[in-house]
Amino acid sequence: MKLIIAAIKPFKLEEVREALTSIGVRGMMVTEIKGFGSQSGHTEIYRGAEYAVNFVPKVKLEIVVASAMADQVVETITTTAKTDKIGDGKIFVLDVAQAVRVRTGETNDDAL
């Protein structure tokens, strides 16, 4: 099993969710986050005053899938979340040692 963590632009969330559902992803966790990467924040003007925004709002997706499906999920997120502008996000893929469905006690792939 693989844990896929993706940080994307918030306005792309629904489009990415629909694309992932269409390829068979059955669940995900979503968290609103703030951060910065190579864009290092930006400046904005509010009521005539310019100020620095050091942390940019993003949405973090956490998805656990069977190992065989991981590449397809990464490709789907990449193509759907892409805007060709700086700050499109990052995707990380990690190994998952164990998964348990709390309600039934099912483990690993059965728990997904």
Backbone as JSON, one array per atom type, in Angstrom:
{
  "sequence": "MKLIIAAIKPFKLEEVREALTSIGVRGMMVTEIKGFGSQSGHTEIYRGAEYAVNFVPKVKLEIVVASAMADQVVETITTTAKTDKIGDGKIFVLDVAQAVRVRTGETNDDAL",
  "N": [[0.84, -1.18, 0.0], [0.34, 2.32, -0.54], [0.87, 5.63, 0.65], [-0.27, 8.61, -0.46], [0.55, 11.89, -0.51], [-0.56, 15.01, -1.26], [-0.1, 18.4, -1.97], [-2.02, 20.96, -3.04], [-3.44, 23.66, -5.05], [-6.16, 25.41, -3.59], [-8.54, 25.93, -5.17], [-8.56, 23.91, -7.0], [-9.41, 21.62, -5.8], [-12.04, 20.32, -5.95], [-12.16, 19.53, -8.63], [-9.96, 17.77, -8.76], [-10.82, 15.86, -6.89], [-13.1, 14.8, -8.22], [-11.84, 13.67, -10.48], [-10.2, 11.73, -9.28], [-12.13, 10.09, -8.07], [-13.34, 9.09, -10.35], [-11.42, 7.3, -11.3], [-11.47, 5.34, -9.45], [-10.71, 5.79, -6.79], [-11.57, 5.54, -3.46], [-11.69, 6.99, -1.12], [-10.46, 9.81, 0.79], [-8.45, 12.03, 2.75], [-8.75, 15.42, 3.63], [-7.14, 18.46, 4.22], [-6.95, 21.84, 5.16], [-4.21, 23.84, 4.59], [-1.25, 25.91, 5.13], [1.61, 27.19, 3.52], [4.9, 27.42, 2.01], [6.96, 27.28, -0.89], [9.11, 27.24, -3.56], [8.0, 29.61, -4.41], [7.97, 31.28, -2.25], [6.04, 32.84, -0.85], [4.12, 35.92, -1.28], [3.32, 39.36, -2.2], [0.61, 41.46, -1.19], [-1.98, 43.91, -1.67], [-3.84, 45.64, 0.64], [-6.46, 47.63, 1.52], [-5.04, 49.83, 0.56], [-2.49, 49.49, 1.62], [0.57, 47.8, 1.29], [1.47, 44.47, 1.94], [3.34, 41.6, 3.1], [2.69, 38.25, 2.28], [3.58, 35.49, 3.72], [2.99, 32.81, 3.91], [1.3, 30.65, 1.83], [-2.06, 29.75, 1.07], [-3.03, 26.34, 0.84], [-4.28, 23.08, -0.09], [-4.19, 19.99, 1.48], [-4.08, 16.7, 0.45], [-4.58, 13.4, 1.53], [-4.14, 10.16, 0.67], [-4.66, 6.73, 0.68], [-3.76, 3.98, -1.15], [-3.81, 0.86, -3.03], [-0.64, -0.5, -3.91], [-0.31, -0.99, -6.65], [-1.93, 0.88, -7.81], [-0.91, 3.36, -7.32], [0.79, 4.9, -9.11], [-1.03, 5.65, -11.1], [-2.79, 7.25, -9.64], [-1.08, 9.35, -8.83], [-0.43, 10.4, -11.37], [-2.99, 11.24, -12.2], [-3.61, 13.23, -10.27], [-1.52, 15.02, -10.84], [-2.0, 15.83, -13.54], [-4.56, 16.93, -13.31], [-4.45, 18.92, -11.31], [-2.67, 20.74, -12.3], [-1.71, 24.0, -13.29], [0.17, 25.28, -14.7], [1.49, 27.35, -13.5], [3.61, 28.9, -11.03], [3.67, 27.38, -7.81], [1.87, 25.29, -8.01], [1.99, 22.95, -6.53], [2.97, 19.97, -4.64], [3.71, 16.44, -4.65], [3.94, 13.58, -2.67], [5.0, 10.24, -2.16], [4.62, 7.54, -0.05], [5.5, 4.49, 1.66], [3.13, 2.3, 3.17], [2.82, 0.54, 6.11], [0.78, -0.8, 7.47], [-2.78, -1.04, 7.55], [-5.92, -0.53, 9.1], [-9.35, -1.08, 9.28], [-11.46, 0.47, 11.41], [-14.15, -0.08, 12.15], [-14.72, -2.75, 11.28], [-12.43, -4.25, 11.65], [-11.0, -5.16, 9.53], [-7.98, -5.6, 7.64], [-5.13, -4.05, 6.02], [-5.13, -4.22, 2.46], [-7.84, -4.96, 2.35], [-8.93, -3.19, 4.12], [-8.97, -0.83, 2.81]],
  "CA": [[0.0, 0.0, 0.0], [1.06, 3.58, -0.63], [0.24, 6.85, 1.11], [0.03, 9.71, -1.38], [0.29, 13.19, 0.09], [-0.49, 16.03, -2.3], [-0.45, 19.77, -1.61], [-2.49, 21.57, -4.29], [-4.16, 24.92, -4.91], [-7.51, 25.12, -3.09], [-9.61, 25.96, -6.16], [-8.48, 22.69, -7.8], [-9.81, 20.47, -4.98], [-13.21, 19.6, -6.45], [-11.79, 18.92, -9.91], [-9.1, 16.63, -8.44], [-11.67, 14.85, -6.25], [-13.9, 14.14, -9.26], [-10.95, 12.86, -11.31], [-9.78, 10.56, -8.5], [-13.31, 9.22, -7.93], [-13.59, 8.43, -11.64], [-10.47, 6.2, -11.51], [-11.69, 4.31, -8.45], [-10.29, 6.13, -5.43], [-12.8, 5.49, -2.67], [-11.66, 7.88, 0.04], [-9.28, 10.66, 0.98], [-8.53, 13.02, 3.83], [-8.43, 16.75, 3.11], [-6.81, 19.42, 5.26], [-6.52, 23.16, 4.7], [-2.87, 24.12, 5.13], [-0.53, 27.07, 4.6], [3.02, 26.89, 3.38], [5.57, 28.05, 0.88], [8.04, 26.53, -1.53], [9.96, 28.12, -4.34], [7.4, 30.92, -4.61], [8.32, 32.04, -1.05], [5.01, 33.81, -0.51], [3.93, 37.01, -2.24], [2.82, 40.59, -1.57], [-0.75, 41.84, -1.54], [-2.36, 45.25, -1.23], [-5.1, 45.61, 1.37], [-6.81, 48.99, 1.94], [-3.99, 50.75, 0.16], [-1.18, 49.18, 2.2], [1.15, 46.57, 0.77], [2.03, 43.64, 2.98], [3.86, 40.33, 2.62], [2.01, 37.02, 2.66], [4.68, 34.53, 3.73], [2.46, 31.45, 3.77], [0.25, 30.61, 0.82], [-3.03, 28.7, 1.37], [-3.04, 25.14, 0.01], [-5.09, 21.98, 0.42], [-3.42, 18.75, 1.54], [-4.83, 15.46, 0.27], [-3.9, 12.18, 1.97], [-4.86, 9.07, 0.03], [-3.98, 5.44, 0.76], [-4.22, 3.1, -2.24], [-2.98, -0.31, -3.31], [0.62, -0.12, -4.58], [-0.47, -1.04, -8.11], [-2.72, 2.02, -8.27], [-0.25, 4.6, -6.92], [1.25, 5.69, -10.26], [-2.21, 6.22, -11.76], [-3.29, 8.33, -8.77], [-0.13, 10.47, -8.95], [-0.61, 10.98, -12.7], [-4.29, 11.92, -12.22], [-3.48, 14.47, -9.5], [-0.61, 15.91, -11.56], [-2.64, 16.43, -14.72], [-5.77, 17.68, -12.95], [-4.13, 20.08, -10.46], [-1.69, 21.58, -12.98], [-2.14, 25.26, -13.9], [1.37, 25.8, -15.37], [1.98, 28.52, -12.79], [4.35, 28.56, -9.83], [2.82, 27.1, -6.67], [0.88, 24.24, -8.29], [2.01, 22.01, -5.42], [3.91, 18.84, -4.58], [3.14, 15.13, -4.35], [4.87, 12.66, -2.03], [4.48, 8.87, -2.09], [5.28, 6.81, 1.03], [5.02, 3.13, 1.91], [2.27, 2.12, 4.35], [3.09, -0.78, 6.67], [-0.44, -1.48, 7.9], [-4.03, -0.28, 7.6], [-6.98, -1.26, 9.79], [-10.66, -0.44, 9.3], [-11.85, 0.43, 12.82], [-15.48, -0.67, 12.32], [-14.78, -4.2, 11.03], [-11.18, -4.91, 11.96], [-10.31, -5.59, 8.3], [-6.63, -5.07, 7.59], [-4.39, -3.81, 4.79], [-5.91, -3.91, 1.25], [-9.26, -5.11, 2.66], [-9.35, -2.01, 4.88], [-9.08, 0.33, 1.92]],
  "C": [[0.88, 1.24, 0.0], [0.21, 4.71, -0.05], [0.69, 7.95, 0.16], [-0.4, 10.99, -0.69], [0.48, 14.23, -1.0], [-0.9, 17.37, -1.73], [-0.79, 20.48, -2.92], [-3.15, 22.91, -4.0], [-5.62, 24.63, -4.53], [-8.6, 25.08, -4.16], [-9.6, 24.73, -7.07], [-9.02, 21.46, -7.07], [-10.96, 19.68, -5.58], [-12.91, 18.89, -7.76], [-10.92, 17.67, -9.69], [-9.92, 15.51, -7.8], [-12.51, 14.08, -7.27], [-13.04, 13.22, -10.12], [-10.52, 11.6, -10.57], [-10.94, 9.59, -8.3], [-13.55, 8.44, -9.22], [-12.6, 7.3, -11.93], [-10.54, 5.15, -10.4], [-11.18, 4.59, -7.06], [-11.54, 6.28, -4.58], [-12.79, 6.4, -1.45], [-10.38, 8.68, 0.09], [-9.51, 11.55, 2.19], [-8.06, 14.34, 3.26], [-8.22, 17.69, 4.29], [-6.44, 20.75, 4.61], [-5.2, 23.48, 5.38], [-2.36, 25.44, 4.58], [0.93, 26.68, 4.51], [3.65, 27.7, 2.27], [6.66, 27.14, 0.37], [8.89, 27.52, -2.28], [9.34, 29.49, -4.57], [7.61, 31.84, -3.4], [7.31, 33.11, -0.68], [4.9, 34.88, -1.58], [3.46, 38.25, -1.48], [1.41, 40.86, -2.06], [-1.0, 43.26, -1.05], [-3.74, 45.16, -0.6], [-5.36, 47.01, 1.93], [-5.67, 49.98, 1.71], [-2.62, 50.46, 0.72], [-0.7, 47.84, 1.64], [1.74, 45.77, 1.92], [2.43, 42.28, 2.4], [3.0, 39.18, 3.15], [3.06, 35.92, 2.57], [4.23, 33.1, 3.53], [1.26, 31.5, 2.84], [-0.74, 29.49, 1.17], [-2.98, 27.56, 0.35], [-4.03, 24.15, 0.61], [-4.22, 20.74, 0.37], [-4.37, 17.57, 1.41], [-3.97, 14.32, 0.79], [-4.74, 11.01, 1.49], [-4.04, 7.8, 0.19], [-4.6, 4.53, -0.28], [-3.33, 1.87, -2.32], [-1.76, 0.14, -4.11], [0.47, -0.06, -6.09], [-1.19, 0.19, -8.65], [-2.02, 3.36, -8.05], [0.17, 5.47, -8.1], [0.08, 6.36, -10.97], [-2.78, 7.38, -10.94], [-2.39, 9.56, -8.88], [-0.31, 11.16, -10.3], [-1.92, 11.77, -12.78], [-4.22, 13.24, -11.46], [-2.63, 15.48, -10.27], [-1.31, 16.59, -12.72], [-3.84, 17.29, -14.36], [-5.45, 18.95, -12.18], [-3.22, 21.09, -11.15], [-2.33, 22.84, -13.56], [-1.01, 25.89, -14.71], [1.88, 27.09, -14.74], [2.71, 28.06, -11.53], [3.37, 28.35, -8.68], [1.75, 26.06, -6.92], [0.88, 23.15, -7.23], [3.07, 20.94, -5.54], [3.13, 17.57, -4.27], [4.25, 14.25, -3.77], [4.21, 11.3, -1.95], [5.31, 8.11, -1.05], [4.7, 5.4, 1.13], [4.17, 3.12, 3.18], [2.47, 0.7, 4.84], [1.81, -1.53, 7.01], [-1.61, -0.51, 7.86], [-5.08, -1.14, 8.27], [-8.27, -0.44, 9.69], [-11.21, -0.63, 10.71], [-13.18, -0.32, 13.0], [-15.47, -2.18, 12.25], [-13.54, -4.95, 11.44], [-10.45, -5.42, 10.73], [-8.94, -4.91, 8.25], [-6.12, -4.92, 6.17], [-5.3, -3.53, 3.6], [-7.41, -4.02, 1.5], [-9.81, -3.89, 3.4], [-9.52, -0.78, 4.0], [-10.43, 0.35, 1.27]]
}
